[in-house]
């Protein structure tokens, strides 16, 4: 099929040279001298490329682009600006700008590139209401979104991507009339998820049209989202060798009291997460800000001597269990120092308490997914909310284990709290992600157990699906835990229970 190029230029000599540069490449050409004529022929013949050279009378280049973009018939027309392009005209897909003195042959080359690129996209994403599938290595996600945006498509894009470690990651974008209405990638959503997906250069996509109402969760214009996403991606590529690796270990080098009291919200959130996590990837995933911004902030903190980043140690095999060999050794030493070498105590006692019985049940179900887990017989009917006693045993190795003991938070059991806590390895205090009253309800129990010798308390902030982001909850609650530790434990997510609980147990093992 013959391709058509329309050239709008008031300079007749330059227009003729541009026409020849396009004609020798096999394209049909039309030349006009002002914007109104260009609009008339574009609407009538829907050219593949419109070359706008110099200043145009009657209708300028910016207005011409706006009109043609809004017309379904000319929505896929590409643009080459020779000379100063109107502000924002080249920000969208299918438009390039060249200097006013550009060689006509160079203009012809850019026209050819746009035609070829458009042909590939048209073939991959035709005007159809059927499912469209393809590879991200052939068509960048940003190009797809631009094309769907121009064509006002409604539906969902499912994406699959394999990481260098061999894991399969999935993402989804939901479009309404060409605008990105929803985005998700693993455990993150909205703008953060979209920016992460834009960085995928390998993988597959599948677009499925949809009809009916679609919930809009992202209100930022799609054009602005893509511009910011591509800007962050360019910066990421430029600083790739300097940004911390996701599997690197990270920690504060200064005391919390020495940190500046007035910082930007992003920096404040990163510093807060540094109190809770030791791996770069965990901080990136739990932050509410885009990945690149978090990594850039960590880099700045490293450069200022506030944060230290260390290369990741070799990962244990998948079946290495909940505890590392060094932790098992320390646990043995703790048992020997507390109970003595020859008293026969081979299990460490770990208390579990919450003002919400449902959280205890959820925690118990999470423990079921661990190797070596053995529920206590009394757990067949659930956890009695008003009973103190064993919940389960977790085998650490062939000789030692951890016994979980439920401790009621009700004040009626206050006399028993010191007895339960005597000789305990530590206490998990379970908090709901949105229940601010839970902290006050657990305060007397936490104070009593925290006053015991060698006490270890760990507040587990447990989040169910659909509850507010962890970062928001942390900002509200961090002042409540100055004398203890706080750990975020999602009840749902991509990670296996072993991965989600490993960090919590690493905080409680001496």
N, C-alpha and C positions, 0 to 999 in steps of 0.2 A: 504494500500500500504506500502510495506517494506521501511524503511528509511535507507539510506546508510551513514556511517561515514568512512572517510579515515583518517588514522593516519600516519603522517610523522615524524619519529624519528630515529636518528642514534643509540640511546641507545636501544638495543634489549630488555632488561629486562623491562625498563620503558614502551616501546611500547606495550609489552605483557600485562602489568597491565592495561594500558589505554584501550587496546582492550577488555579485560574482563569487565571493568567498563561499557563500551558501550554495549557489547553483552548481559549482564544481564538485560539491559533495553529494549531489544528486537530489537536492531538495527543491520543491517548487517554491517560488518566491513571489511576494507582492511588495511594492513600495508605496508609502504614503508620506505626506509632508506634515501632517499635524495629528493631534490626539483624537479628534473627532472622527477623522477618516479611519484611523487605526481601530477605534471602537466599532465602527460600522462593519468593517470587513471581518473583524474578529468574531463578532456575534453571528455574522452570516456564514463564515467558513470554518470557525473553530480551529485556528492554527495550532500547530504543535509548539512553536516557539514564536514569541513576539520580541523583536529587537527594538529597544527604545533608545535612540541616540540623541544626546543633547537635550536642549529645552524644547518642549512641545507646546504649540499654541492650542487654544480652545479647551482642550482637556489635557492636564499635565499627567506625567507618568504615574504619580501616586494615586490619583483619582481613577485612572484607567485600570490599575491593578485591583483596586477595591471593587470596581464594578464587575470586572471579569471573574474575580474570585467568588463573588456572590451569585454568579449566573451558572446554573447547573451545566449548561452546554459548554462553557469555557473554563470550567473549574480546574481542568487539568492542563491548561496552557502554561508553558514555562516562559520565563522572562530573562532577557539579557539586557542589562543597563550599560550603555557606553557613555561615560561621563558620570556626573554626580547622581547617585541613585536617591530617590526620595527616602526620608527617614523611615526605617523599619521595613522598607519594601523587600529587602533581601534576607530578612530574618526567617522567613518561612521557606518550606521545601520548594524547590523548583525555581529559584531565582538567584542570579549571580550578578556581580558588578565588575566592570572593567574601567580603566581610566579612559578619558576622552580621546587620548592620542594612541589608543591601542591599535596594533596592527590588524587590518581586516582578517588576515589569516588566523590570528589568535581568536578573534570573535567567532570565525567559522568553526574552530576547534571546540569552543565552549558550547556553541549551538549543537554540534554533533554529540558532545558528552551528555547534554540534557536530553536529546532525543533518544540516545541509547539507554540512558538511565530510566527514562520514562517508559520505554518499551518493555524493559525488564519488569518494572513495577506493574505495568498494565497487565502483563502476562501472568504475574504471580497473584495479583489482586484484581481480578476482573470485576466489571459491574454486574454482580450477581448476588442473589440472596442465599446462595448455597455456602457450605463450609469451604473455607480457603485455608490451605496448609502450606508451609514452606520452611526454609532453613534461615536462621539468623546470619549465618556466614555469607549468604547471598544477598539478603535484604536486611539492612539495619533496622532495629526496632523504631528508631526515631523517624526514619523514612516511612515506615508503615503507618505510624501514628499521624504523620503529616498528611499522608494520602487519605486515610480514613477521615481525618478532620476535614479535608477539602470536600470529600464526598458525603459528609454528614452521615456516616454509617453508625448504626446502633447494634450492639452485640457485645460479645466477650472474646478476649484474646487469651488463650491458655498457652503458657510458655514452659518449656522444659530445658534444663541446662545441667550439664555434668561438670562438677568441679574437678580441679587437678587431682584431688584425692580420690576421685571415683564416685563421690556421692551425687545423687540426683536431686536437684533443687527445682521447685515449681513456683510459678508466679501466675497472676491473673490480673488482667485489666478489663474494666467494664466501660464501654463507651455509650454515650447517649447523644445522638445527633452529631457525632464526630468529636465530642468533648470527652475527656477522661473523667468519669464520674466516680470510679473506685479503682484502687490498686492494692494488691497484696503480694507479699513475697515471703514465704515462710511465716515467721512470727511478727513481721512488721507490715504496716499498712500505709495507705495514702501517699503523700509526697515522698516520704522516706523510701517506701517500696518502689515507687516509680523510678526514682533516681538510681536505685540499685539495679533494677531491671534494664535500664538504658545502658548499663555497663556490660551487659551480656553480649558477646560477639559470636558465641557459638551456641548451638541448641536449635530447638524447633519451636514453631508457633502454629496455632490453630485458631482461626477466627470463625465464630458461629454467630450468625445474625440472630437478633431477638426482637421481639415486639412487646408492647405493654409498658407499664410504668417501671422505671428504674430509679432506685434510691441514689441521690447525689450526695456523696460524702466529700468530694473535692470541688471547691468552687473557684479556685484559681484558674484563669483562662489557660487553655491547653497550650497556646503559643508561648505564654510566659513560662509554663512548666518545662516545656522542651528547651527553651533558651537557657533557663537556669540549670537544667539537668546536663545539657551539653557543655555549658561553661564549667560546671563542677567536674565533668568527665575529662575535659581538656586539662584542668588544673591537676587532677589526679594523675594523669599520664605524665605531666611535666615533673611532678614531685614523687613519682612512683618509687624511686630509689631511696627516698628519704623518709617516707611515711612508715609508721610502725606496721609490722606484719600482724595479721589477725591472730596468729597462734603465739605471738610473743607474750612474755610475762611483763606486767607493768605494776609499778608501786610508787608511792610518794617517797621523796627523799627528805622531806622536811616535816616537822611536826604540824599537826592540824592547826594548832594555835598560831603558828607562824604564817599561815596563809593570809593573803589580803582579804579584808572584810567586804570590799566592794569590787565585784567582778561581773562580767557579762553573764546573762542567763546560761548560755552554752557552756562557758567555762565553769560556772557554778555547778551545773549538772554533772559535768565530767569529774570534777573534784569530789562530788558526792558519791558517784559511782565507784571511784577509786577506793573508797572506804569499804566497798562491798565486794568488788571483783578483782581478780588478779590477772586476767587475760584480756588482751586488747579486744578480741572478738566479742567477749561478753559485754564490755563497756559499749562497743559499737551497737550491738543488738538491743541493749536495754535503754539506750539513749533515745529521746524523742526527736533528736536532730538528725539530718542526713548523714550517711556514713562518712563522706569526704570531710564534712565540717568537723565531725568528731575526731577523725584521724589528724586533721590539720591542727586542731586544738591540742591534741596530745603531743604533736611534734613541737608546737610552740612551748608547751610546758617542759618538754625535754630540753629544748634549747635554753630555757631560763633556769635550768637546774632544779626545777620543782619536782619533776617526775623522772623515774629511771625505767628504761625498757631493756629487757634481757631476752636473748634468743630462747625459743622454746626448747625444752628438753625432749628427748625422744619419747613419743607416746607409748604407753603400755599396750599390749595386745588387747583386743576386744574382750577377752575372757579373763582379764586380770583381776576382776572383782572390784568391790567398793573401796578397798584399802590398798595402798601401796606397801611395799615391803618395809619401808622406813616407818610407816604409820603402825604397822603390825608390831614392829620391834618396840616402838614407844609405848604402845598399848600394853604389851607384856611387862615392860618396866614399870608402868603405872600400876598395874595389878599387883606386882610384887612389892612395890613401895607402900601401897595402901593396905593390902591384905596379908602381906608376908609371903615368903616363898613356899611354905609348907602347910598353909591352912586349907588348901583344896579349892579356893575360889578361882574359878576359871572363866567366869563371865563378868563383864562390866555392866553396871546398872545405868540405864539412861532413862530419865524421866520425860514424860510427854504430858503437856497440860494445855487446855484451852477453855475459854468460856463458852465456846460453841461446839457442841457434840458433833455437828456435821463436819467440822474441820478435822476432828480426830478420826472420823470415819474416812475422810478423803486421804488423810495422811497414811492411815493404815492400808488403804487400797494401793497407794503409791509404793509402800513397802513390799506389797505382794509381788511386785515386778523385779525384786532383787534376788540374785542367786543366794542360796543359803537361808532363805526366809522360812521360819516355822511359826505359824500362828498358835497362840495358846488356845486350849480347848474351850475356854469360856468365851472366846471371840465368835463362836458359832452364831450367837444371837446378837452380835454387835457389841460396841463398847458401852458398858453401863455408865451413864453420865455421872452417877452419884456413887461410884465404887472405885476404891483404890486397889490396884492389883496389876499383875502382868498382862501385857498385850500380846507379846511375841518374842521370839529369840531370833537373832541374826548371826549365822555362823561366820566368823572372821577367818578362821582356818580350821585345821583338823582338831585343835585343842581348845581354842578360846572362842568366845562369842560375845554378843551384846544383848542384854535382856531389856526390852522396852517395858516401862512401868507407867500406867496411866495414873495421874494425880489429879483429883477433882479440884477445880478452882474455887468451889463454894467455900465460904468462910466457915461453915460448920466443920470442915476438915482441917482447919488451921492448926490444931494441936498435932496432927499427924504429918504436917509438911516437913518439919525438921527431921523426923524419923525416916521419912521416905528419902529425903535428900542426903542423909548421912552415907558417906562412902560412894555417892553416885559419881559417875563419870561426868555428867552434865545434865542440863535440862533444855528440851526444845519447848519453847513457848509459842504456840500456834496463834497467829493473828489473821483475820480475814482482810482481804485487800480493800474493803470499803467500810469496815465497821470500826469507827473511831472509839466506840464505847468499850471495845474488847481490851484496849490497852489499860484503861482504868480498872476493869474487872480483874485483870491479871496482876495489877501492881502489888497488892499485898502478898500474893504468892511469890512473885519475883523478888520482892524485898526480903522475904524470909529465907528463900533458898540462896539468894545472892550473898547473904551474911554468913553462910556456912563456910568452913575451911575448904580451900581448894575448889571453890564453886566455879562452875562454868555455865553461863546462860547464853542461849542463842535464840533470838526472836526470829521465827520463820514467818515472813509475810507472804501468805499464800494467795495466789491470784487465780480466780476462775475465768473462763472465757467470757468476754463481754464486759468485764469490769474495767475501771479506768486504768490508764497506763501506769506502770510502776513508778516512773519518774515523778508523776504528779503526787502519788501517794507518799513517796519518800520526802518530798518537799514539805508535806503536811506533818509528817511524823518524826523526822530525823531528830528534832530537839528532845523527843521523849526517851531516847536511848543513849544518853551520854555515857552511862556506866556499863553498858552491855553491848552486845553485837546484834546486828540486824542482817538477815539473809533473805533474799527474794527467791521464792520457790513457786514457779508456775505449775499449776495442776494439769495444764494441757500444753502441748507443744510438740515440736519435731523430735526433741531429744528423748532418749529412752530414760526410764526412771533411774537407772544407774548413773547416767550423766547428770541428771538434774539434782540428785541427792549427794553426789560425790563431794561437791563443794561444801555442803552443809556439814557433812561428817568430818571434813578436813579442818573445820573450825572448832570442832568439839573434842577431837582427839588431841591429847596433850603433846 
